[in-house]
Amino acid sequence: MPFPPARRRFGRATALLLTPLLAVVLTSCTTKAGTGDTGGDTAPRAGGTLTVALAVEVTTLDPSKGSANAMALVGSSIYDTLMVVPKLGDQPQPNLAKSLTASPDKLTWTMTLPTGVQFSDGTPFNAEAVKFNLERGMAKGSTAAALLSSVKSVEAPDETTVLLRLKEPFASLPYAFAYDGSGTAGYVASPTALKQYGDDYTAHAAGVGPFKLKSWSPGKPVELVRNPNYWNKDRQVYLDQVVIKTIADPQSAYQALQAGDIDLMSTVNPTLMQTAKADSQVNFVQGVGGDQDAVILNLTQPPFDDLRLRQAVSKALNRQEIVDLTTEGFGKPAVSLFPEGNAFHGTAADPGFDLAGAQALVKEYETATGRKPSFSYTCNTIRPATDVIVAQLKAAGFDVKLDALDYSAWVAAFFGKKYQAICWTMAGFLTPDLLPYRFLHSGGDLNTGGFTDATFDARVTAARAESDPAKRKQLWNEADTVLTTQLPWVWTTSAPIGFIWSKRMHSADYDEPSRLRYSVPTFANAWVTN
C-alpha cells in the first residue's frame, strides 16, 4: 500500500478501522474472544445486511485513482480481480482472467478472458474493456502506474485475448493483477461508465464483482447490493447488502459494534485489542500479515547522509522495549525487510540493541564534524511508539525534535520529501517485486528518502526478471543484506492488527485463515444471522 495504514499510525493510524489491505492478511489467526464461534457450526444462509466500519472515507472507486487502502475493500467487492492468490504462499492463479502466460523471452504475456460476462451496467466484459483499463492505469498520475511500469503496450486482437508487451522481463507481473496492497491494476471498470460519467464516475461505478454499487456520495455510507449476474457461478454470494460506514475513532467504532450498529471493524490500538480479546460478546482475532513499522532516514541531507549516524539509530533502538511498552504483547521486534511467515524470509541478523555502540558512533561524528547530530523526527500524532523511540534516540546522544503531525500532513511530508527521519509502515506484501521495489529501488516512485545503491539495484533488477522462485528469493535476500548494512530504513516492530466482529456475522474465511483471499478482500463468503 503506498499509504501506510493510518494508525497507529496507519500507524496505523486509526485510519482504516477495517483496512482493506489488512483485512485480507489474517495469515495467522492467533486469538479469538468469547467462544471463538465464527460461524463454522452455523449453516450459511442467504439474505441480510452486513455493516462495516472504516476509519477513512472512500473518496473514489476509480481503479486508476484509488489508493490501495482507501478503496480496496469496496473495490474488490465491486470489481473482483483478474488474478488471485488463494492463500499466503500460493502463486497467482486465474480468477476473472482464464489464464495469463508468458512467452519464452518473458516479454509478451497473453491473457485470456471468459465469454458472456457483463459489467453491472450491461456493458460487455471483453478484451477491449481490459485494454482500456490497463492503458488508463499506465497513464502518468494513475495509482496503478507503478504496477504496470514494465508494460510497453497493450493489444486486444480479439474479444477474449489481451497481449501485454513488456519493456523488460518481469516475472511477478501476475501479482500486479492479484491485489497485493500495492495498487489496483487488477480491477476492471466499465469503459462505458468511465467515459459517460468522467469525474462523477464514483457515484456510478460499475464492475463485474459479487456486489454492485447501490449508492455513494461524500460523507455518506457506501451501500452495495448483491450482483444477481455475478460471473462466478461456483461462488454463492449470501448477503443482500453491505454498508460501509466511516467512523474515524476506533473506540467509537467498538461502541457501535457493541450496540449492534456495525458488524465488523479492525483496529491497531493494542489496548482496544486487549479489551476485545476479553469481551465474550464479540469475536476477536489477531492478524499477522507482515506489516512492519520503521524509521525512514532521508539520505539526501545531513545528518543521515552519514552512515555512522544511521548505524547509531539502529543500535539505539531497543526493539523489545518498544514492543513491551507499546503493543500490549501483540507485536514483535522487526529486524529486516522480510518478517517471519513471508515467503522471502531469510537469515538476516538481528541488529541488536547496543546503546554504548550508538553513543560511541555519535561521539565519533561529533569529533569529526564539530557538531552534535540533531534532526526532526516526523510522525503521526497517534502512534504509540513515538515517545519511546524519541527517548531512546536521545539516550544515544541525538538532539531530536519531534514533529508530530496529523495524518494528512504526515503523508504529505513523506511524499513531499520534507523530513529528516519519518515513521512509516511497510505493508505486508506477497512479493517484494512490487511495493518494496517502489520504496527502495533508486528509481522507485515511493523512494522519498533518496536511497541509492548499485548493488541493491542490481540484485532487485535481476530478481524481478527471474522466474525461478528459489533464485528470486536468493537475490532478494542478498538485496536485504544491503539494506541491513546501509540502513535507509531502520526497522522497529511488527505492526499487529486486530479484527473484531459481531456474533451475527459468520464467514468460513475466519474459521480457516488459509482461505482468506489475500488478493480479493470481498464479503462474498460472509453471511449474517439474526
Phi, psi and omega per residue, in radians:
M1 nan 2.132 3.134
P2 -0.999 -0.720 3.088
F3 -1.583 2.313 3.101
P4 -1.206 2.779 3.104
P5 -0.996 2.431 -3.031
A6 -1.170 -0.118 -2.818
R7 -0.710 -2.350 3.059
R8 -0.702 -0.768 2.535
R9 -2.642 2.824 2.800
F10 -0.953 0.509 2.518
G11 -1.023 -0.561 1.104
R12 -2.297 1.561 -2.881
A13 -0.732 2.945 -3.088
T14 -1.152 0.190 -2.872
A15 -0.860 -0.829 3.137
L16 -1.954 1.914 3.076
L17 -1.136 -0.647 2.909
L18 -2.125 1.777 -3.123
T19 -1.357 2.076 -3.078
P20 -0.934 -0.817 3.141
L21 -1.060 -0.869 -3.037
L22 -1.252 -0.375 -3.139
A23 -1.119 -0.291 -3.079
V24 -1.968 0.183 3.133
V25 -1.931 0.622 3.060
L26 -1.359 1.087 -3.065
T27 -1.285 -0.232 3.104
S28 -2.544 1.782 3.120
C29 -1.500 1.894 -2.965
T30 -1.809 -0.435 -3.027
T31 -2.565 2.318 3.074
K32 -2.190 2.478 3.141
A33 -1.546 2.928 3.064
G34 1.040 -2.414 -3.126
T35 -1.376 -0.209 -3.078
G36 1.397 0.109 -3.125
D37 -1.211 1.986 3.090
T38 -1.958 0.180 3.073
G39 1.945 0.026 -3.083
G40 -1.115 -0.525 -3.126
D41 -1.662 0.083 -3.127
T42 -1.956 2.174 -3.123
A43 -1.136 2.389 3.096
P44 -1.001 2.504 3.122
R45 -2.368 2.545 -3.125
A46 -1.471 2.627 3.059
G47 1.852 2.996 3.061
G48 1.611 2.961 -3.108
T49 -2.121 2.353 3.049
L50 -1.879 2.261 -3.134
T51 -1.984 2.244 -3.016
V52 -2.120 2.516 3.084
A53 -1.832 2.290 2.976
L54 -2.034 2.606 -3.140
A55 -1.528 -0.290 3.092
V56 -2.180 2.609 -3.095
E57 -1.328 2.477 3.023
V58 -1.376 1.913 -3.046
T59 -1.726 -0.263 3.105
T60 -2.660 2.627 3.023
L61 -2.112 0.284 3.094
D62 -1.458 2.056 -3.094
P63 -1.013 -0.433 -3.129
S64 -1.550 -0.051 -3.111
K65 -2.123 -0.386 -3.036
G66 -1.442 2.437 3.027
S67 -1.358 2.801 -3.113
A68 -1.028 -0.714 -3.105
N69 -1.229 -0.816 -2.913
A70 -1.247 -0.537 -3.018
M71 -2.184 -0.062 -2.996
A72 -1.073 -0.735 -3.107
L73 -1.038 -0.877 3.138
V74 -1.288 -0.735 -3.090
G75 -1.054 -0.745 -3.136
S76 -1.145 -0.592 3.116
S77 -1.236 -0.562 -3.126
I78 -1.469 -0.655 -2.969
Y79 -1.831 -0.505 -2.869
D80 1.122 -3.094 3.103
T81 -2.269 2.684 -3.119
L82 -1.128 -0.689 3.094
M83 -2.141 2.945 -3.110
V84 -2.588 2.562 2.977
V85 -1.966 1.780 -3.008
P86 -0.983 -0.720 3.098
K87 -2.649 2.812 -3.095
L88 -0.989 2.307 -3.124
G89 1.762 -0.327 3.102
D90 -1.360 2.744 2.988
Q91 -1.471 2.734 3.093
P92 -1.020 2.426 3.131
Q93 -2.205 2.736 3.107
P94 -1.043 2.476 3.063
N95 -2.241 -1.606 3.033
L96 -1.240 -0.693 2.991
A97 -1.275 2.525 3.115
K98 -1.416 -0.540 3.116
S99 -2.833 2.760 3.053
L100 -2.562 1.942 -3.047
T101 -2.245 2.634 -3.114
A102 -1.837 2.604 3.029
S103 -1.253 2.858 -3.134
P104 -0.939 -0.627 3.138
D105 -1.512 0.013 3.081
K106 1.081 0.364 3.135
L107 -1.777 -0.166 3.076
T108 -2.301 2.207 3.084
W109 -1.976 2.373 -3.139
T110 -1.959 2.116 3.102
M111 -1.897 2.228 3.063
T112 -1.864 2.539 -3.039
L113 -2.102 2.752 3.096
P114 -1.339 2.880 3.060
T115 -1.837 2.772 3.046
G116 1.371 0.189 3.136
V117 -1.672 2.426 3.122
Q118 -2.221 2.612 2.960
F119 -1.227 2.847 -3.086
S120 -1.131 -0.260 3.070
D121 -1.659 0.136 3.100
G122 1.614 -0.128 3.122
T123 -1.202 2.380 3.117
P124 -1.128 2.401 3.009
F125 -1.566 1.965 -3.086
N126 -2.595 -3.051 -3.077
A127 -1.086 -0.652 3.128
E128 -1.122 -0.640 3.110
A129 -1.147 -0.737 3.117
V130 -1.155 -0.762 3.118
K131 -1.029 -0.791 3.139
F132 -1.018 -0.784 -3.132
N133 -1.196 -0.718 -3.134
L134 -1.154 -0.672 3.117
E135 -1.186 -0.611 3.022
R136 -1.130 -0.705 -3.138
G137 -1.161 -0.509 -3.138
M138 -1.393 -0.284 -3.054
A139 -1.172 2.633 3.118
K140 -1.034 2.328 3.140
G141 1.673 -0.227 3.112
S142 -1.286 2.512 3.091
T143 -1.283 -0.192 3.093
A144 -1.702 -0.058 -3.023
A145 -1.033 -0.722 -3.111
A146 -1.136 -0.596 3.127
L147 -1.185 -0.501 -3.069
L148 -1.869 0.313 -3.052
S149 -1.129 -0.387 3.138
S150 -1.459 -0.165 -3.083
V151 -1.510 2.210 3.130
K152 -1.549 -0.737 -3.119
S153 -2.751 2.801 3.127
V154 -2.209 2.368 3.129
E155 -2.210 2.666 3.089
A156 -2.271 1.409 -3.064
P157 -1.172 -0.432 3.059
D158 -2.656 -3.110 -3.023
E159 -1.080 -0.494 -3.014
T160 -2.065 0.215 -3.093
T161 -2.226 2.275 3.051
V162 -2.138 2.251 3.094
L163 -1.902 2.242 3.096
L164 -1.949 2.036 3.113
R165 -1.655 2.196 -3.064
L166 -1.779 2.681 3.070
K167 -1.336 -0.614 3.103
E168 -2.653 2.785 -3.127
P169 -1.022 2.421 3.123
F170 -2.515 1.692 -3.022
A171 -1.162 -0.457 -3.072
S172 -1.616 0.232 -3.131
L173 -0.912 -0.707 3.139
P174 -0.984 -0.535 3.120
Y175 -1.122 -0.508 -3.131
A176 -1.116 -0.395 -3.130
F177 -1.765 0.098 3.138
A178 -2.208 1.506 -2.986
Y179 -0.306 1.955 -3.068
D180 -2.065 0.308 -3.127
G181 1.333 0.119 -3.077
S182 -1.919 -0.083 -3.091
G183 2.724 -2.892 -2.967
T184 -2.309 0.675 -3.117
A185 -1.192 -0.342 -3.118
G186 -1.493 -0.056 3.117
Y187 -1.582 2.364 3.119
V188 -2.109 2.059 -3.134
A189 -1.724 2.747 3.119
S190 -1.095 2.081 3.087
P191 -1.047 -0.597 3.134
T192 -1.069 -0.841 -3.126
A193 -1.168 -0.697 3.129
L194 -1.069 -0.748 -3.126
K195 -1.276 -0.683 -3.062
Q196 -1.247 -0.712 -2.992
Y197 -1.791 -0.287 3.075
G198 0.938 -2.146 -3.104
D199 -1.159 -0.290 3.116
D200 -1.652 0.239 -3.050
Y201 -1.002 -0.692 -3.026
T202 -0.962 -0.633 3.129
A203 -1.270 -0.168 -3.093
H204 -2.283 0.429 -3.047
A205 -0.975 2.417 -3.116
A206 -2.418 2.210 3.102
G207 -2.386 -2.777 -3.128
V208 -2.154 0.303 -3.058
G209 -1.342 -3.100 -3.097
P210 -1.191 -0.324 3.082
F211 -2.206 2.775 3.051
K212 -2.218 2.730 -3.071
L213 -1.265 2.251 3.018
K214 -1.689 -0.783 3.128
S215 -2.772 2.517 2.993
W216 -2.583 2.325 2.992
S217 -2.730 2.608 -3.086
P218 -0.956 2.330 3.086
G219 1.400 -0.012 -3.114
K220 -2.006 2.748 3.058
P221 -1.062 2.589 3.035
V222 -1.545 2.311 -3.127
E223 -2.051 2.240 3.079
L224 -2.073 2.583 3.060
V225 -2.221 2.737 -3.123
R226 -1.021 2.403 3.093
N227 -1.523 1.887 -3.084
P228 -1.178 -0.291 -3.117
N229 -1.893 0.479 -3.121
Y230 -0.989 2.333 -3.003
W231 -1.198 -0.541 -3.035
N232 -1.503 1.621 -3.078
K233 -1.281 -0.199 3.108
D234 -1.518 -0.011 -3.075
R235 -2.178 1.821 -3.139
Q236 -1.346 2.321 3.083
V237 -1.777 2.133 -3.011
Y238 -1.592 -0.752 -3.011
L239 -1.202 2.498 2.985
D240 -1.354 -0.642 -2.992
Q241 -2.661 2.591 3.001
V242 -2.195 2.280 3.114
V243 -2.043 2.222 3.140
I244 -1.938 2.001 3.133
K245 -1.786 2.614 3.049
T246 -1.705 2.043 3.073
I247 -2.317 1.837 -2.978
A248 -1.222 -0.623 -3.056
D249 -1.579 2.159 -3.088
P250 -1.118 -0.602 3.119
Q251 -1.150 -0.681 3.090
S252 -1.132 -0.671 3.109
A253 -1.124 -0.715 3.137
Y254 -1.123 -0.711 3.087
Q255 -1.112 -0.652 3.099
A256 -1.140 -0.649 3.111
L257 -1.176 -0.746 3.113
Q258 -1.092 -0.570 -3.126
A259 -1.442 -0.094 -3.141
G260 1.501 0.205 -3.118
D261 -1.471 -0.402 3.036
I262 -2.353 2.880 -3.116
D263 -2.001 -0.353 -3.018
L264 -2.611 2.417 3.077
M265 -2.672 2.918 2.971
S266 -2.295 2.788 3.121
T267 -2.622 2.637 3.042
V268 -1.969 0.159 3.134
N269 -1.437 1.944 -3.058
P270 -1.041 -0.671 -3.138
T271 -1.116 -0.747 3.114
L272 -1.168 -0.610 3.092
M273 -1.096 -0.711 3.095
Q274 -1.125 -0.701 3.119
T275 -1.073 -0.820 -3.121
A276 -1.157 -0.653 3.138
K277 -1.044 -0.590 -3.105
A278 -1.612 -0.050 -3.057
D279 -1.589 1.939 -3.106
S280 -1.266 -0.161 -3.100
Q281 -1.565 -0.053 3.128
V282 -2.341 2.903 3.002
N283 -1.785 2.471 -3.129
F284 -2.394 2.470 3.023
V285 -2.528 2.437 3.061
Q286 -1.625 2.245 3.085
G287 -1.719 2.381 3.062
V288 -2.066 1.633 -3.010
G289 -1.946 0.126 3.048
G290 1.717 0.044 3.055
D291 -1.156 2.405 3.117
Q292 -2.376 2.383 3.085
D293 -1.512 2.640 -3.109
A294 -2.687 2.885 2.942
V295 -1.870 2.032 3.087
I296 -1.564 2.289 -3.122
L297 -1.858 2.355 3.131
N298 -1.454 1.896 -3.054
L299 -1.481 -0.015 -3.070
T300 -1.573 -0.047 -3.087
Q301 -2.617 2.830 3.076
P302 -1.147 2.647 0.061
P303 -1.628 -0.098 -2.960
F304 -1.570 0.224 2.880
D305 -1.339 -0.098 3.108
D306 -1.778 2.036 -3.087
L307 -1.019 -0.585 -3.119
R308 -1.006 -0.663 -3.116
L309 -1.354 -0.512 3.042
R310 -1.162 -0.696 3.080
Q311 -1.131 -0.651 3.138
A312 -1.132 -0.688 3.098
V313 -1.061 -0.818 -3.119
S314 -1.084 -0.753 -3.132
K315 -1.222 -0.515 -3.084
A316 -1.292 -0.385 -3.048
L317 -1.473 2.057 3.045
N318 -1.586 1.603 -3.007
R319 -1.128 -0.651 3.127
Q320 -1.142 -0.663 3.094
E321 -1.119 -0.694 3.102
I322 -1.059 -0.770 3.106
V323 -1.064 -0.848 -3.064
D324 -1.117 -0.633 -3.045
L325 -1.553 -0.330 -2.967
T326 -2.232 -0.161 -3.050
T327 -2.023 0.055 3.133
E328 0.958 0.526 3.117
G329 1.492 0.007 -3.101
F330 -1.521 -0.314 -3.060
G331 -1.742 3.077 3.064
K332 -2.463 2.694 3.038
P333 -1.092 2.507 3.091
A334 -1.909 2.342 -3.042
V335 -2.154 -0.272 -3.119
S336 -2.742 3.129 -3.124
L337 -1.070 -0.564 -3.017
F338 -1.922 1.832 -3.136
P339 -1.302 2.923 3.046
E340 -1.011 2.408 -3.123
G341 1.717 -0.377 3.075
N342 -1.364 2.450 -3.095
A343 -1.064 -0.365 -3.113
F344 -1.715 0.103 -3.123
H345 -0.997 2.283 -3.097
G346 -2.126 -2.458 -3.052
T347 -2.071 0.566 3.135
A348 -1.007 2.352 -3.093
A349 -1.298 2.508 3.037
D350 -1.155 2.156 -3.106
P351 -1.104 -0.441 3.084
G352 1.287 2.769 3.094
F353 -1.719 2.145 -3.088
D354 -2.488 1.405 -3.080
L355 -1.078 -0.734 3.141
A356 -1.097 -0.694 3.105
G357 -1.131 -0.698 3.105
A358 -1.120 -0.777 3.139
Q359 -1.095 -0.649 3.134
A360 -1.148 -0.703 3.123
L361 -1.168 -0.680 3.092
V362 -1.110 -0.769 3.114
K363 -1.089 -0.707 3.123
E364 -1.064 -0.727 3.105
Y365 -1.116 -0.766 -3.131
E366 -1.085 -0.724 3.141
T367 -1.144 -0.695 -3.086
A368 -1.308 -0.566 -3.027
T369 -1.896 -0.331 -3.110
G370 1.369 0.264 3.127
R371 -2.486 2.675 3.112
K372 -1.394 2.356 3.134
P373 -1.221 2.109 3.139
S374 -2.255 2.599 3.127
F375 -2.871 2.850 3.046
S376 -1.700 2.349 3.078
Y377 -1.834 1.932 -3.071
T378 -1.615 2.247 -3.118
C379 -2.691 2.804 3.078
N380 -1.235 2.516 -3.020
T381 -1.120 -0.396 -3.023
I382 -1.841 0.274 3.088
R383 -1.372 2.125 -3.073
P384 -1.204 -0.425 -3.059
A385 -1.470 -0.146 -2.997
T386 -0.987 -0.905 -3.080
D387 -1.104 -0.645 3.133
V388 -1.140 -0.783 -3.140
I389 -1.093 -0.780 3.135
V390 -1.066 -0.753 3.141
A391 -1.099 -0.705 3.139
Q392 -1.156 -0.680 3.124
L393 -1.191 -0.677 3.093
K394 -1.126 -0.636 3.138
A395 -1.113 -0.446 3.127
A396 -1.419 -0.177 3.125
G397 1.931 0.032 3.087
F398 -1.338 2.534 2.975
D399 -1.660 1.798 -3.002
V400 -1.964 2.261 3.021
K401 -1.927 2.181 3.136
L402 -1.427 2.186 3.081
D403 -1.896 1.514 -3.060
A404 -1.522 2.085 -3.054
L405 -2.126 2.726 2.992
D406 -1.257 2.992 -2.989
Y407 -0.993 -0.848 -3.074
S408 -1.101 -0.765 -3.134
A409 -1.182 -0.623 3.119
W410 -1.120 -0.823 3.102
V411 -1.084 -0.712 3.128
A412 -1.095 -0.651 3.115
A413 -1.109 -0.685 3.125
F414 -1.136 -0.921 -3.082
F415 -1.217 -0.467 3.108
G416 -1.507 0.014 3.140
K417 1.024 0.538 -3.108
K418 -1.766 1.151 3.115
Y419 -2.765 2.757 2.977
Q420 -1.771 -0.693 3.017
A421 -2.545 2.431 -3.061
I422 -2.485 2.456 3.050
C423 -1.349 2.518 -3.125
W424 -2.753 2.951 3.071
T425 -2.178 2.307 2.935
M426 -1.571 1.938 -3.109
A427 -1.167 2.655 3.085
G428 -0.995 2.508 -3.067
F429 -2.457 2.686 3.085
L430 -1.490 -0.631 3.107
T431 -2.414 2.397 3.112
P432 -1.295 -0.128 -3.119
D433 -1.192 -0.177 -3.125
L434 -1.908 -1.506 -3.007
L435 -1.111 -0.917 3.117
P436 -1.031 -0.625 3.082
Y437 -1.015 -0.758 -3.098
R438 -1.159 -0.585 -3.123
F439 -1.419 -0.501 -2.875
L440 -2.109 -0.427 3.098
H441 -1.211 2.584 -3.097
S442 -1.042 -0.448 3.119
G443 -1.726 0.109 -3.106
G444 -1.193 2.428 -3.086
D445 -1.244 -0.255 3.127
L446 -1.874 0.161 -3.133
N447 -1.434 1.216 -3.070
T448 -1.391 -0.226 3.120
G449 -1.463 -0.088 3.055
G450 1.302 0.442 3.119
F451 -1.237 2.226 3.108
T452 -2.415 2.121 3.113
D453 -2.585 2.124 -3.052
A454 -1.100 -0.681 -3.139
T455 -1.168 -0.778 3.107
F456 -1.035 -0.862 -3.122
D457 -1.031 -0.720 -3.115
A458 -1.130 -0.752 3.137
R459 -1.145 -0.740 -3.116
V460 -1.193 -0.736 3.118
T461 -1.073 -0.739 3.104
A462 -1.147 -0.684 -3.136
A463 -1.113 -0.699 -3.113
R464 -1.157 -0.434 3.135
A465 -1.633 -0.197 -3.047
E466 -1.477 2.188 -3.120
S467 -1.588 -0.278 3.121
D468 -1.417 2.050 -3.066
P469 -1.000 -0.700 -3.113
A470 -1.159 -0.725 3.128
K471 -1.201 -0.660 3.120
R472 -1.134 -0.701 3.095
K473 -1.083 -0.757 -3.135
Q474 -1.066 -0.753 -3.141
L475 -1.117 -0.712 3.130
W476 -1.227 -0.600 3.073
N477 -1.136 -0.634 3.064
E478 -1.157 -0.667 3.086
A479 -1.149 -0.657 3.131
D480 -1.131 -0.583 3.077
T481 -1.081 -0.653 3.072
V482 -1.093 -0.729 -3.136
L483 -1.095 -0.741 -3.115
T484 -1.258 -0.265 3.088
T485 -1.603 -0.775 -3.076
Q486 -1.525 -0.424 2.992
L487 0.999 0.920 2.990
P488 -1.255 -0.537 3.006
W489 -2.070 2.356 3.048
V490 -1.942 1.930 -3.062
W491 -1.254 2.553 -3.140
T492 -2.072 -1.225 -3.085
T493 -2.486 2.807 2.944
S494 -1.181 2.782 -3.039
A495 -2.039 1.540 -3.075
P496 -1.231 2.671 3.066
I497 -2.393 2.510 3.122
G498 -2.016 2.466 3.094
F499 -1.958 2.303 -3.089
I500 -2.199 2.264 3.137
W501 -2.503 2.762 -3.038
S502 -1.328 2.846 3.126
K503 -1.195 -0.333 -3.133
R504 -1.468 -0.222 3.113
M505 -1.608 2.415 3.131
H506 -2.380 2.607 3.078
S507 -2.861 2.231 3.109
A508 -1.052 -0.467 -3.135
D509 -1.069 -0.600 -3.099
Y510 -1.373 -0.346 3.057
D511 -1.370 -0.591 -3.053
E512 -2.231 1.610 -3.033
P513 -0.923 -0.581 -3.103
S514 -1.123 -0.277 -3.135
R515 -1.561 -0.149 3.132
L516 -1.049 2.289 -3.021
R517 -1.530 1.509 -3.089
Y518 -0.904 -0.650 -3.042
S519 -1.618 -0.244 -3.123
V520 -2.341 1.405 -3.095
P521 -1.360 1.244 3.122
T522 -1.788 3.118 3.080
F523 -1.900 0.408 -3.065
A524 -1.125 -0.429 -3.098
N525 -1.699 0.025 -3.072
A526 -1.616 2.704 3.002
W527 -2.577 2.895 -3.123
V528 -2.254 2.663 3.035
T529 -2.114 2.854 -3.108
N530 -1.330 nan nan
